[in-house]
Amino acid sequence: MIDSKQKAVVKKDIQGMVANKRYFYMMLLMPLLFSVVLPSMFVLIALLAPESSRDFEQLLVLLPAESKVGDLGVSIVQLIFTSIMPLFFLMIPIMTSSVMAASSFVGEKEKNTLETLFYSPLTVRQIFQAKVYSSLLMSLVITGVAFIIMLVVVQLEVFFLKGALLSVELSWLFVLVLLVPAITLISITLIVKGSAKAQTMEESQQKSAFLILPLIVFMIGQFTGLFLINTWVVLIFGLVLAGAAIALLHGSMRSFTYEMLLK
């Protein structure tokens, strides 16, 4: 559990990020791209492109027979929204959390406030935990808002173009409740730990690339028709990542020392 002293650090970090317009706008740019621009492109291409378009041949093969009874464009959008968009959506928590987490200790070094933090009535592990929680909280809030915006935008576009609404499958619940917090916590823990040794934000953000690469591989598999991610895959993957995230956080807290910050 987080105590009142840690809450003060969390509050300070969040206020500092919001006040820093450069970093704050960087955090908002990625959610805008993956919650509005990219989904809108998918919807417009699927609904306005001719049904014979070769771009969707692989996706059409993956559609079950009963899904092809109604409007084919809406069926394709539903397939994209349920099985492909969650992978793109996971880019949001990774990228937003990496911006704030990367500046956690680097920012303290740049503002020469790291030694002041050492004199606070917090142990080094509590400081590390507070830094992780501040990034986690802000990332989850931005990601939650991004999902609502994406859902509203996509539903409105489909409704105005085809007079239909998409169904929100159970897999999205597992994405939001399991995958997003887990992958965010893993990203933040790795980057905050790296931030303690780094001298610049760019240096501390490098580890987030290791989380983006698997997503890219899954995206390629989706678009080439090799497989589709279903509800059970999301649930199992989410549970595994959640366990890994908790283990990584506790392991990092135990190994975190003042010497790491002073290097």
N, C-alpha and C positions, 0 to 999 in steps of 0.2 A: 504493500500500500504506500501511497505517496503522502508525506506529511506536509505541514504548513510551510516549513522552510523550503522544501522542494517546490511547492506551489509558487512561491515567490520567484524562484529561478525560472520556472515554466512561464509565468506571466511576463517576466522581464524579456525572455527570449522571443515570445510571440509579439509583444509590443515592439521590440526592436526590429523584427522582420517586417512587420506592417509599416513601420516608419521608414524603412529602407526601400524606397520606391523601385530601385533597380532590381533588387532580388525579389521583391514582392510581385512585380510585373512578370518576372521570369517564371514564378510559380503559377501565375494565372494563364500564361500563354499556352502551355501544354494542355491543360484541361479544356481550354477553348478549342484547340485544334481537334482533340480526340472526342469531345462531347458534342460539338456543333458542326465543324467543317467536314470532318471525315465521314460521320454518319450521314450527313446531308448529301454528300457525293454518292455514297452507296445507294441511298434511297432514290435519288434522281436518275442515276444510271439504270437501276433495276426497273423503275417504273416507266421511264420515258424511252429507253432503248428498245429496238425491235426484239420480239421474242426469239428471233432466229440468231441473235447476236452470239458469236462464238465465245464472248467473254464469260458467259455463264454456263457453258456446256458441262463442265465438271460439276458445278453446283446442281444443275438440273438432274444429273444422274443420281445424286445423293438424295434428292427429294423422294419421300415415300409416295406411292401411287395416290393415296387419298388426299395428299397435299396439292396435287395438280388439278383437282376438280374445279376449284374456284379460279380467281384471277391469278395467272401465273406470276405476274410481277409482284403482287402482294406476297405470294408464297416464297418467292426468292428473297424479298426483304425480310420476311419472318425468319427464314433460314439464316440470313446474314446476322440479323439482330440477336438470335438465340445462340448461334454457334461460333460466329466469327468476331462480332463486336466485343464480347467479353475480353478477348485477348488484347485488342487495341485499347480497351478501357483500362486494363491493368498497367498500361504505360503511365497513366495519370498518377497513381500513388507512388510509383517508382521515381518519376521525374520530379514531382512536387516535393516529396520527402527528401530527395537528394539535395535540393537547393538549400533547404533550411538545415538539414543535418550537416551538410558540408561546411556551413558557416558556424557551427556550434562552438568549437574551440578555436578555429581559425579566426572567427570574429572577435573572440576574447583577446587573442594575441594581437590582432590588428588594432584594437582599441586600448591595448595595454591594461586590460582589466582582469587578466588571468590570475595575477597574484592576489588581487582583491577577493576573487572567488575562493582562493585557497584559505583565506582568513575567515571565511564564513563558517558558521557552526554546522557544516556538512562534511561527511566523510567523502573521500574521492569516489567511492562507489555510489553514494547518494547524488553526487554532482553528475556523474555519468548517467544515472537513471533519470534524473530530472531533464538532462539534455535530450535523452531519447524520447521521453514523454512529451516534451514540448513540440518536437518535430512530428511525433505520431499524432498528437491531437490536431495540429493544424492541417496535416495532410489528410486525415480522415474527414475533417469538416469540408475541405475543398473537394475531395473526391465524392462525398455524399451530395453536395450541391451540384457537382458536375453530372452525376447520374440523373438527378431530377431534371436538369436542363436538357440532357440528351433525350430522356424519355419523352418530355413534352415536345421537343423539336421534331423528333422522328414521328411521333403519333400525329402531330398536326400536319406534317408533310404528307403522310400516307392518307390521312382523312381528306385533306383538300384535293389531292390528286386522284384518289380512288374511292373515297367515301367509305373507307374501312379503318379498323383499328387493329393494331398488333396485340397479340397475347404476350404477357410477361411470364416466361416460364420459371419454374422453381430453381433452375440453375442460376438465375440472376441473384436469388436470395443467398445461395451458397457463395457466389462471387463476392457479394457485399459483406456478408457476415464472417466468412472464413478466409477467402483468398486475399481480399484487399487488406485486412488488418495484418495477416501473416506476412505477405510479401512486403508490406510497408515496414513492419517491424524488422524484418531481415535486412532490408535495404538501409534503414536508419542505423541499426546496430553496427553494421559493417562500416558505414560512412562516418558515423560519430567516432568510432574507434580509430579510423584512419585520419579523421580530422585532428585528433590529438597529436599526431606526428607530423601532419602536413603544415606547410607554410602558406599555401594558397588554396582557394576554393576548388580550382580546377584539379589540383592534385588529390584532394580529398574526395572528389566525385568519381574518380576512376573506377572504383569497385562497383558502382551501380551498373556498369556495362555488363558485368557478369550475370546480372539478373535480366537484362534486356535481351541478350543473345538467345536464351531458351525460348522466349516469347516469339522472337523472329522465326525460329525453327518451326514452332507450332503454327504460326501464321502461314508459312510456306506450305505446310502440310494441309492446312484447311483449304487454301485456294487451289492447290493442285488436285484436290479430291482424294488424297491418300486416306484421310480419316476426318471425322467430325467429333468435336468434344461434346459429350452429352452430360446429363445431370449427374450421373454416377461418377464419371471421371472427375468432374469439378468437385464433388463432395470428397472423394478419396484424396485427390490432390490437395484440397484445402486442409483436410485433417493432417496430412503429412507435413505440409508447410507450417501449419500452426504449431505442431510439436517441435519442428526444427527451429522456428522463430523463438519459442520460449527457451529451448535449450541453448541457443546461440546467445540470447540476452543474458541468461544467468552465467554462462561460461565467460562472456566478455566482462561482466561486472566483477567476477572473481579475479580476473587477470589484469584488470585496469589498475594502474598505479600512478603516483605523482611523477615518477621518473619518465613515464611515457609522455606526459605533458611538457616536461622540461627539455625534451630532446630537440 
